[in-house]
């Protein structure tokens, strides 16, 4: 079975303006910011593609919700996520990237030039498109989650686990990702609670065994998190045990960090009529490249990476996307 399906030419983008007389034509449009989008912009601008970048629904990407970034090369003292994104944006602008506010609301990849509709009104026609819309971490929806984001609440143990060395933390989830996060944190934290909503783990057997064998991981089955508490930072979690059953009860665990590992949602909905995705919505690319099933359309960063999800890997894939766009345009001449 082929990785890619045939191009669907019958689908029409939603909210597509009928009058394109005022549309703008560019060589390369980049949808989304963050490490992938800004790196793609830097390389595309230096290749004289005169890229147009729209910042998207979360300007700067997920790193703007992170406090300290200490694992990105070139920052020996660390840097805050928002400051890093500010630096990347300035670097992209320095080389001539046209950076604008705006959210892509629909696209038409059925024919060249490709069409991107921004904010349901602005029409951009492009010879190449680089998609860097990222993915959104899933949260429980608690008010206290929002309160402590960046102050004890995180959706990335690899990014933020370092700050909890020798401390007690909790991981929410019951799948392979949650088990991997718990094991990673167990290597540096004093105690790791794995909070599981069901009475069993959904993870693979080998991951379940590794968790059960870890001396400093305690699995809390049939628990739902009700609230996080603390003075400016997370200090404890209020859990409900066996919620909805006759013996329902509450308990409190003392923690310094609260990690979500219940999945991510790639921001790919508007591209699905044209681009092949997996069952979760991650855009499929030719292995080792940012190429999608549409020639001249490239995907980079977390919208196509469900494995690593790191700033440095996102930046690398953004570089690849820009190089591929330049080569595509050169061959099309």
C-alpha positions as CSV (number, residue, x, y, z in Angstrom):
1,X,0.0,0.0,0.0
2,X,1.3,3.4,-1.0
3,X,2.2,5.9,1.7
4,X,0.3,8.6,-0.1
5,X,-3.2,8.7,-1.6
6,X,-3.9,10.3,-4.9
7,X,-4.5,14.0,-4.9
8,X,-8.1,14.9,-4.2
9,X,-9.0,17.6,-6.7
10,X,-12.7,17.7,-6.0
11,X,-12.5,19.1,-2.5
12,X,-13.0,22.9,-2.1
13,X,-11.6,24.9,0.8
14,X,-14.2,26.2,3.2
15,X,-14.8,29.9,3.4
16,X,-12.9,30.4,0.2
17,X,-13.4,33.9,-1.2
18,X,-14.8,33.9,-4.7
19,X,-12.9,37.0,-5.7
20,X,-9.2,36.4,-5.9
21,X,-8.4,39.6,-7.8
22,X,-6.8,41.0,-4.6
23,X,-4.8,37.9,-3.8
24,X,-1.1,38.1,-3.0
25,X,1.3,35.8,-4.8
26,X,4.5,34.6,-3.1
27,X,7.2,32.0,-3.7
28,X,6.9,30.5,-0.3
29,X,4.4,30.8,2.5
30,X,5.1,29.4,6.0
31,X,2.1,28.6,8.2
32,X,2.9,28.7,11.8
33,X,5.8,29.9,14.0
34,X,7.8,28.2,16.7
35,X,11.2,26.6,16.1
36,X,10.2,24.8,12.9
37,X,8.5,27.8,11.3
38,X,11.1,30.4,12.2
39,X,14.0,28.1,11.2
40,X,12.3,27.4,7.9
41,X,11.9,31.2,7.4
42,X,15.6,31.8,8.2
43,X,16.7,29.3,5.6
44,X,14.1,30.2,3.0
45,X,14.9,33.9,3.3
46,X,18.6,33.3,2.9
47,X,17.8,31.3,-0.2
48,X,16.1,34.4,-1.6
49,X,12.6,32.8,-1.5
50,X,11.2,35.9,0.2
51,X,9.0,33.9,2.5
52,X,5.8,35.1,4.0
53,X,5.1,33.7,7.5
54,X,1.9,33.8,9.4
55,X,2.3,33.3,13.2
56,X,-0.7,31.1,13.6
57,X,-2.9,30.2,16.5
58,X,-0.1,30.1,19.1
59,X,2.7,32.5,18.0
60,X,6.0,31.1,19.0
61,X,4.6,27.6,19.5
62,X,4.5,25.5,22.6
63,X,7.8,26.9,23.9
64,X,6.1,30.1,24.8
65,X,4.4,28.2,27.7
66,X,7.8,27.0,29.0
67,X,9.9,28.9,31.5
68,X,13.5,27.8,31.2
69,X,14.9,26.0,28.2
70,X,18.3,24.4,29.0
71,X,18.6,21.7,26.4
72,X,18.8,23.8,23.2
73,X,22.3,24.1,21.9
74,X,23.9,27.5,22.1
75,X,22.4,28.6,25.4
76,X,24.9,27.4,28.1
77,X,23.1,29.4,30.8
78,X,19.6,28.5,29.5
79,X,16.9,30.8,28.1
80,X,13.2,31.3,28.6
81,X,11.0,29.9,25.9
82,X,9.4,33.2,25.0
83,X,12.9,34.9,24.7
84,X,14.1,32.1,22.5
85,X,11.2,32.5,20.2
86,X,11.7,36.3,20.1
87,X,15.3,35.7,19.1
88,X,14.3,33.3,16.3
89,X,11.7,35.7,15.1
90,X,14.2,38.6,14.9
91,X,16.7,36.4,13.1
92,X,14.1,35.4,10.5
93,X,13.1,39.1,10.1
94,X,16.7,40.1,9.7
95,X,17.0,38.1,6.5
96,X,13.9,39.5,5.0
97,X,11.0,37.2,6.1
98,X,7.7,39.0,6.0
99,X,6.2,38.0,9.4
100,X,2.5,38.7,10.0
101,X,-0.2,38.0,12.5
102,X,-2.8,35.6,11.2
103,X,-4.3,32.1,11.3
104,X,-4.7,29.9,8.2
105,X,-8.4,29.0,8.1
106,X,-8.5,27.0,4.9
107,X,-6.3,25.9,2.0
108,X,-6.6,24.7,-1.6
109,X,-3.8,22.3,-2.7
110,X,-5.7,20.9,-5.7
111,X,-3.8,23.1,-8.2
112,X,-0.9,25.5,-8.6
113,X,-0.5,28.1,-7.3
114,X,-1.6,26.8,-3.9
115,X,-4.1,28.9,-2.0
116,X,-4.0,29.7,1.7
117,X,-6.9,31.7,3.2
118,X,-5.9,33.6,6.4
119,X,-8.4,34.7,9.0
120,X,-11.2,33.7,6.5
121,X,-10.5,36.7,4.3
122,X,-6.9,37.2,3.2
123,X,-6.0,35.2,0.1
124,X,-2.4,34.2,-0.5
125,X,-1.3,32.2,-3.5
126,X,2.1,30.4,-3.2
127,X,4.4,28.2,-5.3
128,X,5.4,26.3,-2.1
129,X,3.9,25.9,1.3
130,X,5.7,25.0,4.5
131,X,3.3,23.8,7.3
132,X,4.7,24.3,10.8
133,X,1.4,24.5,12.7
134,X,2.6,22.2,15.5
135,X,0.5,20.2,17.9
136,X,-1.4,21.1,21.0
137,X,-0.9,19.1,24.2
138,X,-4.0,17.7,25.8
139,X,-4.8,18.9,29.3
140,X,-7.4,17.7,31.8
141,X,-9.3,21.0,31.6
142,X,-8.8,22.0,35.2
143,X,-8.8,25.6,36.2
144,X,-5.8,25.0,38.4
145,X,-3.9,23.5,35.4
146,X,-4.0,26.9,33.7
147,X,-3.0,28.6,37.0
148,X,0.2,26.6,37.4
149,X,1.3,26.3,33.7
150,X,5.0,26.9,33.8
151,X,4.9,26.8,37.6
152,X,4.8,23.1,38.2
153,X,2.5,22.0,35.3
154,X,4.1,20.7,32.1
155,X,3.3,18.5,29.1
156,X,6.9,17.6,28.4
157,X,9.0,15.6,30.9
158,X,12.0,15.7,28.5
159,X,11.8,19.4,28.4
160,X,11.2,20.2,32.0
161,X,12.1,17.2,34.1
162,X,15.6,18.5,34.8
163,X,14.1,21.1,37.1
164,X,12.6,18.5,39.4
165,X,15.8,16.5,40.3
166,X,15.4,15.0,43.7
167,X,11.8,16.1,44.0
168,X,8.4,14.4,43.9
169,X,6.3,14.6,40.8
170,X,3.2,13.1,39.3
171,X,2.5,11.9,35.7
172,X,-1.0,11.6,34.4
173,X,-1.8,8.9,31.8
174,X,-1.9,5.2,31.3
175,X,-0.4,4.6,27.9
176,X,3.1,4.1,26.5
177,X,3.9,7.8,26.5
178,X,2.9,8.2,30.2
179,X,5.0,5.2,31.1
180,X,8.0,6.5,29.2
181,X,7.6,9.9,30.9
182,X,7.4,8.3,34.3
183,X,10.5,6.2,33.7
184,X,12.4,9.2,32.4
185,X,11.5,11.2,35.5
186,X,12.2,8.3,37.8
187,X,15.9,8.5,36.7
188,X,16.2,12.0,38.3
189,X,13.3,12.4,40.7
190,X,12.9,11.1,44.3
191,X,9.4,9.8,43.7
192,X,7.1,9.5,40.7
193,X,3.3,9.0,41.0
194,X,1.7,7.6,37.9
195,X,-2.0,8.7,38.0
196,X,-4.1,6.3,36.0
197,X,-7.9,6.9,35.5
198,X,-8.6,3.2,34.8
199,X,-7.9,0.1,36.8
200,X,-5.2,-1.0,34.4
201,X,-2.4,0.4,32.2
202,X,-3.0,0.7,28.4
203,X,0.8,0.6,27.7
204,X,2.6,-2.3,26.1
205,X,3.5,-5.1,28.4
206,X,7.2,-4.4,28.4
207,X,6.5,-0.7,29.4
208,X,4.1,-1.8,32.1
209,X,6.8,-4.2,33.5
210,X,9.4,-1.5,33.5
211,X,7.1,0.8,35.4
212,X,6.2,-1.8,38.0
213,X,9.9,-2.7,38.4
214,X,11.0,0.9,39.1
215,X,11.4,1.3,42.8
216,X,10.5,4.9,43.0
217,X,7.4,4.8,40.7
218,X,4.0,4.3,42.5
219,X,1.0,3.6,40.2
220,X,-2.2,5.1,41.5
221,X,-5.0,3.3,39.7
222,X,-8.6,4.5,39.5
223,X,-7.7,8.1,40.3
224,X,-8.9,11.4,38.7
225,X,-7.2,14.7,39.5
226,X,-9.7,17.2,40.9
227,X,-7.4,20.1,41.7
228,X,-3.8,21.3,42.0
229,X,-2.9,23.5,45.0
230,X,0.1,25.5,46.1
231,X,1.4,28.9,46.9
232,X,2.4,30.3,43.5
233,X,3.8,26.8,42.5
234,X,2.4,23.3,42.6
235,X,2.7,21.8,46.1
236,X,0.0,19.1,46.1
237,X,-2.7,17.4,44.0
238,X,-6.2,16.5,45.2
239,X,-7.3,13.2,43.7
240,X,-10.6,11.4,43.6
241,X,-10.3,7.6,44.0
242,X,-12.9,5.4,42.3
243,X,-14.9,8.4,41.1
244,X,-18.7,7.7,40.8
245,X,-18.6,4.5,42.8
246,X,-20.1,3.9,46.3
247,X,-16.7,3.9,47.9
248,X,-15.5,7.1,46.2
249,X,-13.0,9.0,48.3
250,X,-10.5,11.9,48.1
251,X,-6.8,11.9,48.8
252,X,-3.9,14.4,48.6
253,X,-0.4,13.7,47.3
254,X,2.4,16.1,47.9
255,X,4.2,16.9,44.7
256,X,6.5,19.6,43.1
257,X,5.6,18.9,39.5
258,X,2.6,17.7,37.6
259,X,3.2,16.2,34.1
260,X,0.5,15.6,31.5
261,X,1.0,12.6,29.2
262,X,-2.4,12.1,27.7
263,X,-1.4,12.9,24.2
264,X,-1.2,15.7,21.7
265,X,-3.5,16.9,18.9
266,X,-1.7,17.9,15.7
267,X,-3.0,21.2,14.3
268,X,-3.7,19.7,10.9
269,X,-7.5,19.8,10.3
270,X,-7.6,22.3,7.5
271,X,-5.0,20.2,5.5
272,X,-6.8,16.9,5.7
273,X,-8.8,17.2,2.4
274,X,-5.4,17.2,0.6
275,X,-2.7,15.8,2.8
276,X,-2.4,12.2,4.1
277,X,-2.4,11.9,7.9
278,X,-2.2,9.1,10.3
279,X,-5.2,8.1,12.5
280,X,-4.3,10.8,15.1
281,X,-3.9,13.6,12.5
282,X,-0.2,13.8,12.2
283,X,0.8,14.8,8.6
284,X,2.6,11.9,6.9
285,X,5.9,12.7,5.2
286,X,8.3,10.7,3.1
287,X,10.6,9.1,5.8
288,X,13.6,11.3,6.4
289,X,12.2,14.3,4.6
290,X,9.5,16.9,5.1
291,X,7.8,16.0,1.7
292,X,4.1,15.4,1.8
293,X,1.9,13.7,-0.9
294,X,1.5,17.1,-2.6
295,X,4.6,18.3,-4.5
296,X,5.8,21.6,-3.2
297,X,3.9,21.2,0.1
298,X,6.2,20.4,3.1
299,X,5.4,19.7,6.8
300,X,7.9,20.2,9.6
301,X,7.9,20.3,13.4
302,X,5.3,18.7,15.7
303,X,2.5,18.6,13.2
304,X,4.4,15.7,11.6
305,X,6.5,14.5,14.5
306,X,4.8,12.4,17.2
307,X,8.0,10.8,18.4
308,X,10.6,13.4,19.5
309,X,8.6,16.7,19.9
310,X,11.7,18.7,20.8
311,X,12.6,22.3,19.8
312,X,15.9,21.2,18.3
313,X,14.3,18.4,16.2
314,X,11.6,20.8,15.1
315,X,14.2,23.4,14.1
316,X,16.1,20.7,12.1
317,X,13.0,19.7,10.2
318,X,12.2,23.4,9.5
319,X,15.7,23.6,7.9
320,X,14.9,20.6,5.8
321,X,11.6,22.0,4.6
322,X,13.2,25.2,3.4
323,X,15.9,23.4,1.6
324,X,13.4,21.2,-0.1
325,X,11.2,24.2,-1.0
326,X,14.2,25.9,-2.7
327,X,15.1,22.7,-4.6
328,X,11.6,22.2,-5.7
329,X,11.4,25.8,-7.1
330,X,14.7,25.4,-8.8
331,X,13.6,22.2,-10.5
332,X,10.3,23.8,-11.5
333,X,11.9,26.5,-13.5
